[in-house]
Protein backbone atom coordinates (compact mmCIF):
# COMPACT_ATOMS: atom_id res chain seq x y z
CA UNK A 1 0.00 0.00 0.00
CA UNK A 2 2.81 2.41 0.92
CA UNK A 3 4.57 1.66 -2.38
CA UNK A 4 1.39 2.45 -4.33
CA UNK A 5 1.07 5.83 -2.58
CA UNK A 6 4.72 6.68 -3.30
CA UNK A 7 4.33 5.70 -6.95
CA UNK A 8 1.12 7.73 -7.28
CA UNK A 9 2.86 10.78 -5.80
CA UNK A 10 5.79 10.29 -8.18
CA UNK A 11 3.50 10.12 -11.20
CA UNK A 12 1.58 13.20 -10.05
CA UNK A 13 4.80 15.19 -9.52
CA UNK A 14 6.26 14.13 -12.85
CA UNK A 15 3.24 15.66 -14.60
CA UNK A 16 4.02 19.10 -13.13
CA UNK A 17 6.84 19.96 -15.56
CA UNK A 18 6.64 23.00 -17.80
CA UNK A 19 6.03 21.98 -21.40
CA UNK A 20 5.71 25.36 -23.15
CA UNK A 21 7.01 28.90 -22.96
CA UNK A 22 5.37 31.25 -20.48
CA UNK A 23 2.74 33.55 -21.99
CA UNK A 24 0.29 35.89 -20.30
CA UNK A 25 -3.28 34.63 -19.92
CA UNK A 26 -5.71 35.54 -22.72
CA UNK A 27 -6.91 39.12 -22.45
CA UNK A 28 -3.98 40.19 -20.25
CA UNK A 29 -0.57 41.61 -21.05
CA UNK A 30 2.89 41.44 -19.52
CA UNK A 31 3.62 43.73 -16.56
CA UNK A 32 4.55 47.31 -17.46
CA UNK A 33 8.12 48.01 -18.52
CA UNK A 34 10.49 48.84 -15.65
CA UNK A 35 11.02 52.52 -14.92
CA UNK A 36 13.38 54.02 -17.47
CA UNK A 37 13.22 51.08 -19.90
CA UNK A 38 12.76 51.88 -23.57
CA UNK A 39 11.27 48.54 -24.63
CA UNK A 40 8.87 46.05 -23.05
CA UNK A 41 10.84 42.90 -22.05
CA UNK A 42 9.41 39.53 -23.07
CA UNK A 43 8.89 36.60 -20.69
CA UNK A 44 12.39 35.17 -21.25
CA UNK A 45 14.03 38.50 -20.44
CA UNK A 46 11.89 38.90 -17.31
CA UNK A 47 13.01 35.47 -16.05
CA UNK A 48 16.75 36.17 -16.47
CA UNK A 49 18.62 36.87 -13.25
CA UNK A 50 20.86 39.90 -13.03
CA UNK A 51 24.49 39.25 -11.97
CA UNK A 52 23.88 40.44 -8.40
CA UNK A 53 21.05 37.94 -7.92
CA UNK A 54 23.22 35.00 -9.03
CA UNK A 55 26.89 35.95 -8.64
CA UNK A 56 29.61 33.70 -9.92
CA UNK A 57 31.77 31.92 -7.39
CA UNK A 58 34.84 33.99 -6.70
CA UNK A 59 36.40 31.96 -3.90
CA UNK A 60 39.45 30.06 -5.02
CA UNK A 61 39.73 26.72 -3.29
CA UNK A 62 42.97 25.59 -1.76
CA UNK A 63 44.72 23.31 -4.21
CA UNK A 64 47.80 22.41 -2.24
CA UNK A 65 48.36 21.46 1.33
CA UNK A 66 48.91 24.76 3.11
CA UNK A 67 49.26 25.69 6.72
CA UNK A 68 46.24 27.61 7.93
CA UNK A 69 46.69 31.05 9.38
CA UNK A 70 46.09 31.55 13.09
CA UNK A 71 42.37 32.01 13.74
CA UNK A 72 41.70 34.27 16.77
CA UNK A 73 38.14 32.89 17.06
CA UNK A 74 39.22 29.23 17.22
CA UNK A 75 38.98 28.90 21.01
CA UNK A 76 38.99 25.68 23.02
CA UNK A 77 35.64 24.62 24.50
CA UNK A 78 34.84 25.86 27.98
CA UNK A 79 34.30 23.40 30.68
C-alpha positions in Angstrom: 0.0 0.0 0.0 2.8 2.4 0.9 4.6 1.7 -2.4 1.4 2.4 -4.3 1.1 5.8 -2.6 4.7 6.7 -3.3 4.3 5.7 -7.0 1.1 7.7 -7.3 2.9 10.8 -5.8 5.8 10.3 -8.2 3.5 10.1 -11.2 1.6 13.2 -10.0 4.8 15.2 -9.5 6.3 14.1 -12.9 3.2 15.7 -14.6 4.0 19.1 -13.1 6.8 20.0 -15.6 6.6 23.0 -17.8 6.0 22.0 -21.4 5.7 25.4 -23.2 7.0 28.9 -23.0 5.4 31.3 -20.5 2.7 33.5 -22.0 0.3 35.9 -20.3 -3.3 34.6 -19.9 -5.7 35.5 -22.7 -6.9 39.1 -22.4 -4.0 40.2 -20.2 -0.6 41.6 -21.1 2.9 41.4 -19.5 3.6 43.7 -16.6 4.6 47.3 -17.5 8.1 48.0 -18.5 10.5 48.8 -15.6 11.0 52.5 -14.9 13.4 54.0 -17.5 13.2 51.1 -19.9 12.8 51.9 -23.6 11.3 48.5 -24.6 8.9 46.0 -23.1 10.8 42.9 -22.1 9.4 39.5 -23.1 8.9 36.6 -20.7 12.4 35.2 -21.3 14.0 38.5 -20.4 11.9 38.9 -17.3 13.0 35.5 -16.1 16.7 36.2 -16.5 18.6 36.9 -13.2 20.9 39.9 -13.0 24.5 39.3 -12.0 23.9 40.4 -8.4 21.0 37.9 -7.9 23.2 35.0 -9.0 26.9 36.0 -8.6 29.6 33.7 -9.9 31.8 31.9 -7.4 34.8 34.0 -6.7 36.4 32.0 -3.9 39.5 30.1 -5.0 39.7 26.7 -3.3 43.0 25.6 -1.8 44.7 23.3 -4.2 47.8 22.4 -2.2 48.4 21.5 1.3 48.9 24.8 3.1 49.3 25.7 6.7 46.2 27.6 7.9 46.7 31.0 9.4 46.1 31.6 13.1 42.4 32.0 13.7 41.7 34.3 16.8 38.1 32.9 17.1 39.2 29.2 17.2 39.0 28.9 21.0 39.0 25.7 23.0 35.6 24.6 24.5 34.8 25.9 28.0 34.3 23.4 30.7 
